[in-house]
Amino acid sequence: MLRARIVVPAISLVCLMLMAGPSAGAARPIGSPRGRATTTATAYQIGTQHNGFQRDQLVPPLSQKWKIDLGGTVQYALIAGGRVYVTTISSAGEGLLSALDATTGTTLWGPTDIGSGSFGLAAATLDRGRVLTFNGTGTMEAYRAADGTRLWTVQITSQYVFTSPPTALNGIVYTGGAGSGGTVYALDERNGNQLWTGSVENGDDSSPAVTSTGVYVSYACNQSYDFDPVAGTQLWHYSGPCEGGGGATVAVQGNHVFTRDFEGNLILNATNGNLDGTYSTSFIPAFKGSVAFLGSGSTLSAETVSNGQVLWMYSGLGTLSTAPIVDGGYVYVGGGSTLAAVDATTGTEVWRTNVGATMGVGSYSSLAAGGNLVLVPASNFLVAYG
């Protein structure tokens, strides 16, 4: 049985806290409520920090609200304003974007062809009433979230390998590209104009994790970077022992950046890039406060970030097939076709259901939560529980 483990030196112990959101009406970290509106999910792994956390207060057992066959491999879903936005990749390799009614699953607009390319990327992010899509050919597009009107299209030509889902925050959308070295891109959401680029080694796979103060990416051999979100200035670079193709999306929690790599998973200081510790996981971790939820093999574990204390271990699903997410007081994780909810404090399974198809099929086929729903991509299906 694989066992997750976080180790942080005593001199750099930091109790992780979720970043507080700004006032209502302003751009804010995902997961914070705005007035009476329900919570949103605007990027891969729920929010722009990719930390898998949502503030809903759903209490299992949940019931299936709807299930829709989208005719292609379903990626992660976005949730805002009573709508669900989801991308799929058809058997012919076509990338499609659809908007669904969050209550019924009824299609509101789409499917719209957003392309995919030979690298099989058809991904989206949401900000300021726009759905921003990016595909494997380097095409970025913006759609009006309300009705699916295409607002602009931009083709990136300075690289030729594109495997990084976009992340949008505060009017800027970020992604990456590879081919000749690597590049991080920042584009203006209003018109697609390029605001800045950053040079990296080597630009594959890592969907930028974005906060109000940093843009974090990590590539093969733990070549990890932080850029200023507005100016594009490189703030730090942690250089691993080698470089090459590949990469993985990082999670940002508090003042730590969690990387994943064949050279080892690192905990880097978000302010200066210093190495604060190491940990073990097969999936991107999820967090609630100072506790990390880590999935490896058949085991989901909860561990304190400050000292690696194992709080509980859960192995009720066989081999895990999804990264965990947290919604309120519960951790949701999938194994095969079974979705389970585990009490975040005790590790006790409180609910499970068969979603009817295998989860974790696509490269970015991940659970999502928001608007008092848990959304589950399972092969060609998107299933909503609430």
N, C-alpha and C positions, 0 to 999 in steps of 0.2 A: 504494500500500500504506500503510495507516495504521500508525503507529509509536507505541508507548507511550513515555511519558517522565515520569520523576519528577524534580522539582527541589526540593531542600531547602536553605535557607540554611545557611552554615557555622556560624553561631552557635547553631543548634539541631539539629546533627547528633546523632541518637540511634541507637545500634545496637539494633534491635528484638530483643526476646527474648520467647519465649512465657512467659506467666504460669505460675508454678509452682503445681501443685495442692496443696490441703491433704491431711492425712493420710487414710488409708483409712477409709471409713465416713462421712466428712463430705462435705458438698456441695463440689464442686470444679469448676474450669473443664473444659469438655468436651475430650476427647482424652487425658486422663491415665488410665492404667490403674488399676484397683482390684484389688489382689491378683492372682489368677490369671485374673480375668475378662477377657473381650475388651473392646476399646474400644467406645465408644458414639457415636451421633450423635443429638442431642436437639433440634435446631432447624434452621431454614433455613441452608443453607451450612455444614452439619455441626454447628457449635457455637453457643453463645450469643454469641460474639464475631463470628460470621458471617465468619470469616477463612479458611474453606475448607481447614483443616488437620486431618489425622488422623495418629495415631502408629503405625498398623499397619505391618507390614513385608512387605506383599505384594510379590512380585517377578514382573513379567510375563515370559513370556506367561501370561495368565489363561485360565481355561476358563469357559464358561457353566454355572452351577449350576442355574438354573431361569429360566423366563420365564412370566409370567402375564398374561392379558388381564383387566384390571379393569373393562372396560366403560365407561370414561370417561377424560377427560384426566387423566393422573397427575401429581401435584405432587411435591414432594420427600419422601423417605422418612426415617423415624426408625429407629434401631437400638439395641436394648438387650436384655440377658437372653435372647439366642437368638431374639428376635422382631423382626420388621420391622413398623412401623406406617406406613400410607400413606393419604393422602386423594386422592380423585378427584372430578372434576366431570363428571356425566353430560351427555349431549346435551340433556337436558331441564333442565339447570341444577341438578340435585340434587347436594348435597355428601355424600360417603360416606367413612366411616372404616373401614379394615380392618386386622386384625392377622394377620400371616403367620408361618409357621415359617421362620426364617432359613436353615435347612439345605435345606428342600425346596420352599419357596414355598407350602405348603399353608395354606389359610385356617384360622386358629385361632378367630377370632370376627369378627363383622361379615359383610357390610358394614352399618354403622350409619348411619342418616340423621342428619347433623349440620347440614343446611341449607346454603345458599349465598347466596341473595339476588341482587338485581339487579346487584350489583357483582362477582359471581363469585368470592367468597372462601370457600374451605373449607380451612383450614390448621390445623396442629397443632404442639405442642411437648411435650416429655417431661421430667418431673422427679419424683423421689421416688415412683416407682411409679404415677404418674398420667399419662395422656395428656390434655392440655388442648387443646381445639379452639376455634376462633373462626371466625365466618362473616360474610358481607356484610350481615346484618341486625343485627349487634351482639350476637349470642348467644354467650356463652362457656359451655362445658361441661367437666366433668371426668369421666373414665372410669378405672376401675381397669385398669391395664395388663395384669394377669394374665388377666382374664376378660371385660373389656368392660362391667362393671357401671357404669351411669351413677351418679355420686356427687352431682352437683349441676348446676343450670342457672341462669345469671344473664343477664338482658337489660339491656344498656346503653341508656339512653334519653336521655342528655344530649347525644348527637350522632346523626347519621343517615346518615353515609357511613363505611363501614368497609372498608378495603382493606389493613390492616396485619396480617400473620401474627403470632401470639403468640410470646413467648419467655419461658421459665420458668427460674428459678435460685433456689436457696436458699429454696424454699417460697413464692415470689412469682411470679405470671405477669403479664407486661406486654404491652400492645398500644396501639393508637391509634385515634382517631376524628376525623372532620371533619364539616363542615356549617355550623356557626356558629363560625368560628375553628377551633381544633383542640385536642385533648386527648390527653394520654398517661395511661393508666390502669394502676394496680397493684392486683392482686387477690390475696387470700389463697387459696392453692391448696387449703387444707383445706375451705373452705366457700363460696368465691366472694365473700366480703365485700370491699368496696372499701376499700383501705388508704390510697390517696392518688391525686390527680389533678394533672397539670401542664398549664398553658396553653401552647400552641405555635401557630405560624403554618405550616401550616394542617392538619396531622394526616393527610395522605394517604400511603399506601403504605409508609412506612418501618417495617420490622419492628425493634423495639428491639434494639440490640446491648447486651448486659449483661455486666458484670464484677462482682466483689465490691465495687467502689467507684463504679461509674457505670452509668447508663442513657443510651445515646446514640441520638439520632434526628436526621434531617435531612430538610427539606422544600424546596419550590420556592424557587429563588434562594439555595440554601445557607443557609436558616434552620436552623441546627444547634444542638442543645441537649445538655446533660448534667445529669441529675438524680441525687440521692442515691438508691440503690436501696431503702433502708428508709424514710427520712423523707420522700422526695419533694421535698426542697429543690432548687431550681434552682441548680446549681453554676456554670454559665456558659451564655452564649448568644452564638453567632457570628451576627451579623446581616448577611445579604447585601444586595444593592442593591435588592431588590424583594420581593414576596411574592405568593402565589397558590396555585392548586391543583397538586398533584403532590408528588413526593418520591421518595426512593430509600433502600434499606437501606444503612447504612454498615458497613464492616468495621473492627474494632479490632485493632490489632497493636502490642504493646508499649505505648508511650506516644503512639501516634498514632491518629487517627480519619480514615478515608478516605471522603470524601463523593463523590457523583456527581450532577451537575446540568447543565442546559443553559447555565448561567452559568460552567461550568468545574468540574473535579474538584479538590477541595481536600484537603490534608493538614493536619489541625488537631491541636494539642497536646491530648492527652486530659486533662491536668491543668487547663489554664486556657482552652482554646479558642482560643489564639493561632494565627495562620496560620503554618505551618512550610513550606509549599510547595504545588506543584500537580503534577498528573500527568494522563495521558490513558489512557482505557480505555472500552470499550463495555459491559463486564460488571463485576460486582462482583469485585474482585481476590482472589486466594488468596496465601498466604504460607507460607514456610518460613524461620524465623529472620529474618534481615535482608534476605531476597530476596523481592521481589514478583513474582507471575506475572500478566500483564495480557493480556487478549484484546481485539483491535480488528480488525474486518473479517475478513481471512483470516489474521491474524498473532497468534501467541502469543509473548510475549517474557518474559524474565527480567531483572529490573533490581534493582540494589542500592538500598535505600531511602535510604541515607545520602547518596549523591551522584548517583543516576540512571544509574550506569554500566550499559550494556547488556551483559549476559553472553552472551545468545544470543537468536536469533529463529527461530521455527518456523512454516512455512506449508504444512503438508502435507495439509490437510483441505478446502481451499476456504473458503467463508464459515463462520465459527464460529457455532454455534447454542447453545452452553452456556457458562456461566462455568467456569473451570478449578477443579479441586480438587487437593489434594496428599495423597497417601497414602504415608508413608515417603519413599522417595527418588524418587518418580515423580509427574509431573503428568498428570492425566487431563482430557481435553477432548473435546467432541463437535462434529462438523460434519455437518449433515444426518443421515444414518443411520449414520455412521462414528464410532466411539469410538477414540481413540488414547491410548497411554501414552508419555510423553516423559521421558527422564532429566532429573531436576531440575537436575543439575549441568552437563550438556553440551548439552541441548536435542535430543539424538538420539532419534528415534522408535524405540522398542523393541518396540512391539506395536500392532496395530490390529485391529478387528473390525467387521463390519456387524451392528448390533443389530436390524435388520429393520423399523425404523420411524423416523420423524423425531423427533429430540430437540429439546427446548426449545420445545414447543408451548404449554404453559400459562404464565401469568404468573410462577408460582413453580415451574416444572418444572425442577428442578435435580439434578445429580449428588449422590450421597451416598456416604460410606464409613464403615465401622466393622465390628467383629466379623469382620475379615479378608474383607470383601466390598466390592465396588464396586457400587452400585445405580444403575441407569440408567432414568429415566423416558423412554419413547419413545412418544408419542401415548397409546394406551390400554394400553400394556404397561409392566410393571416387569420389568427384566431384571437378574439377579444374576450377577456374575462373581467368581471367587475362585481 
